[in-house]
Amino acid sequence: MSTFEGFPTKTTTFLRDLAKNNEKPWFDAHRAEYEAHWLEPAKAFVEAAGAALSKIAPAIEAEPRVNGSIFRINRDVRFSADKRPYKDHLDFWFWEGERKSAVSGFFLRITPRQVGVGVGAHGFDKDRLAAFRKAVADPAQRRKLETAVKKVEKAGYEVEGEHYKKVPAGFAVEGAMGERLIRHNALWVGEDVRQPPELRTPGFVGWAMSHWKKQAPLHRWLVDAL
């Protein structure tokens, strides 16, 4: 088990250099930097953050590996006009239940200039969307969701995911917030800020937790209701 000491300045340097040299020969020549400054601190962060998150979400899954809580650096370019092979950022994901079917999770992204931190579901598939609408149409579940949304918004975050202009056919909900929520096809909240000083220190876990704790009510509703 590695001790998390923060993400060194060399992590940001590697991401910045990768953005300027996004090609396989360059990456192969700098693989040692990827291992030392991208992958190793990422693994240590997952271990530390997972332990912290378990205090507010006991069933949280935190896997300190690529394709676990660490998203792979390779881009899927099969169906994209952008053929750059690598991501110039570092993404994390912590979830409950099965990873592939998890409805919500805690996420974090480190870019050369910013850190993004949030929770929720960035999109519902057909079955999840139907389940979400059914839950919002249920008065008891809707009240719980409205309470969660109010807590998150009071903490200063904007709940995202509203997509449709009209309430879907066959559903009736009460109140302006209920109508707003049932027009969503996703439900998440996030914050993008300049890299905080804590990023370079063990205190970065606490910094992330300060956001996740305030955003957690949305995650809790999604997991419990869907």
C-alpha positions in Angstrom: 0.0 0.0 0.0 1.5 3.3 -1.1 1.3 6.5 1.0 -0.3 9.3 -0.9 1.9 12.4 -0.8 0.0 14.5 -3.4 0.5 14.8 -7.1 3.9 16.3 -7.9 4.5 19.2 -10.2 5.9 16.6 -12.6 2.4 15.2 -13.0 1.1 18.5 -14.4 4.3 18.8 -16.5 3.8 15.4 -18.0 0.1 16.2 -18.9 1.1 19.5 -20.4 3.9 18.0 -22.5 1.6 15.1 -23.6 -0.9 17.6 -24.8 1.8 19.2 -27.0 3.2 15.8 -28.2 0.2 13.6 -28.4 1.6 10.8 -30.5 2.7 7.2 -29.7 6.5 7.7 -30.3 6.7 10.5 -27.8 4.6 8.6 -25.3 6.8 5.5 -25.7 9.9 7.6 -25.1 8.4 9.0 -21.9 6.7 5.9 -20.5 8.9 6.1 -17.4 7.5 9.5 -16.6 4.0 8.2 -17.2 4.7 5.4 -14.7 6.3 7.6 -12.1 4.3 10.8 -12.2 0.9 9.7 -13.6 0.2 6.1 -12.6 2.0 5.7 -9.2 0.5 8.8 -7.5 -2.9 7.9 -9.1 -2.8 4.5 -7.4 -1.9 6.0 -4.0 -4.7 8.6 -4.4 -7.3 5.9 -5.1 -6.2 4.0 -1.9 -6.4 7.2 0.2 -9.6 8.6 -1.3 -11.3 5.2 -1.1 -10.7 5.0 2.6 -12.0 8.5 3.1 -15.1 7.9 0.9 -16.0 4.7 2.8 -16.9 6.9 5.8 -19.7 8.5 3.9 -20.5 5.7 1.5 -19.6 2.4 3.2 -20.2 0.3 0.0 -17.9 2.4 -2.2 -15.6 0.6 -4.5 -12.1 1.9 -5.0 -9.7 -0.1 -7.2 -6.2 1.4 -7.5 -5.6 0.2 -11.1 -6.2 1.3 -14.6 -9.7 0.3 -15.7 -10.6 0.2 -12.1 -10.8 3.6 -10.3 -8.2 5.0 -12.8 -9.4 5.6 -16.3 -7.0 4.5 -19.0 -4.9 7.2 -20.6 -5.5 5.8 -24.1 -8.4 7.4 -26.1 -10.9 5.3 -28.0 -10.5 6.8 -31.5 -12.4 4.2 -33.5 -15.5 6.4 -34.1 -13.9 9.8 -33.5 -12.6 12.4 -36.0 -10.0 13.3 -33.3 -7.3 10.7 -33.7 -5.0 11.8 -30.9 -4.2 8.6 -29.1 -3.9 9.9 -25.5 -5.9 11.9 -23.0 -4.1 14.9 -21.6 -5.9 14.5 -18.2 -6.3 12.0 -15.4 -9.7 10.7 -14.5 -10.9 8.8 -11.4 -14.1 7.0 -10.6 -15.5 5.5 -7.3 -18.8 3.6 -7.5 -21.1 1.2 -5.6 -22.1 -2.2 -6.9 -20.9 -3.4 -10.3 -18.6 -0.9 -12.1 -20.2 -1.3 -15.5 -23.8 -1.0 -14.2 -23.2 1.6 -11.5 -25.8 4.3 -11.7 -23.7 6.9 -9.9 -20.3 7.5 -8.5 -17.8 10.0 -7.2 -15.5 11.4 -9.9 -12.4 13.6 -10.2 -10.4 14.9 -13.1 -6.9 16.5 -13.1 -6.0 18.6 -16.2 -2.8 20.6 -16.8 -4.6 23.7 -15.3 -7.7 22.5 -13.4 -9.3 20.0 -11.2 -12.9 18.8 -11.6 -14.8 17.1 -8.8 -18.3 15.8 -8.7 -20.9 13.0 -8.3 -23.7 11.5 -10.3 -24.7 10.1 -13.6 -23.7 11.8 -16.8 -26.3 9.9 -18.8 -29.1 7.4 -18.4 -29.6 4.5 -20.9 -33.1 3.7 -22.0 -33.9 1.4 -19.0 -32.4 3.7 -16.4 -34.2 6.7 -17.9 -37.5 4.9 -17.5 -36.6 4.0 -13.9 -35.6 7.6 -13.2 -38.8 9.0 -14.5 -40.9 6.5 -12.6 -39.0 7.4 -9.4 -39.5 11.2 -10.0 -43.2 10.6 -10.7 -43.5 8.8 -7.3 -44.3 11.5 -4.7 -42.2 9.9 -1.9 -39.2 9.4 -4.1 -39.6 12.9 -5.6 -39.6 14.5 -2.2 -36.4 12.7 -1.3 -34.8 13.9 -4.6 -35.9 17.4 -4.2 -34.4 17.5 -0.7 -31.1 16.2 -2.0 -31.1 18.7 -4.8 -31.8 21.6 -2.4 -29.0 20.5 -0.2 -26.5 20.3 -3.1 -27.7 23.7 -4.5 -27.5 25.3 -1.1 -23.9 24.2 -0.9 -23.2 26.2 -4.1 -23.4 23.6 -6.9 -25.5 23.5 -10.0 -27.4 20.3 -10.7 -26.9 19.3 -14.3 -28.7 17.0 -16.7 -31.9 18.8 -17.8 -32.4 17.9 -21.5 -36.0 17.8 -22.6 -38.2 20.9 -23.1 -41.4 19.2 -22.0 -42.5 16.7 -19.4 -42.5 13.3 -21.1 -45.8 11.9 -22.2 -47.5 9.6 -19.7 -46.0 11.3 -16.6 -47.5 13.8 -14.2 -45.6 15.5 -11.5 -46.3 18.2 -9.0 -44.4 21.5 -8.7 -41.9 23.4 -10.7 -38.9 21.4 -9.4 -40.6 18.1 -10.1 -41.3 19.1 -13.7 -37.7 20.3 -14.0 -36.3 17.1 -12.7 -38.3 14.8 -14.9 -37.0 16.6 -18.0 -33.5 15.3 -17.2 -31.8 12.5 -19.1 -28.8 12.6 -16.6 -28.3 13.8 -13.1 -25.0 15.0 -11.8 -23.1 17.8 -10.2 -19.6 19.0 -10.6 -17.1 21.8 -10.0 -14.2 22.8 -12.1 -11.5 25.0 -10.4 -7.9 26.0 -10.9 -5.5 23.5 -9.5 -5.6 24.0 -5.7 -2.4 24.2 -3.7 -3.5 21.0 -1.9 -3.0 19.0 -5.1 0.7 18.8 -4.3 0.1 17.5 -0.8 -1.5 14.7 1.1 -4.2 17.2 1.9 -5.6 16.8 -1.6 -7.8 13.9 -0.4 -9.4 16.2 2.2 -9.9 18.9 -0.4 -11.7 16.4 -2.7 -13.8 15.1 0.3 -14.8 18.7 1.2 -16.6 18.7 -2.2 -17.8 15.1 -2.3 -19.4 15.4 1.2 -21.6 18.3 0.0 -22.4 16.6 -3.3 -23.1 13.2 -1.8 -26.9 13.6 -1.3 -27.4 13.4 -5.1 -25.3 10.2 -5.3 -27.2 8.6 -2.4 -30.6 9.2 -4.0 -29.5 7.8 -7.3 -28.1 4.6 -5.8 -31.0 4.1 -3.4 -33.8 4.9 -6.0 -32.3 3.4 -9.1 
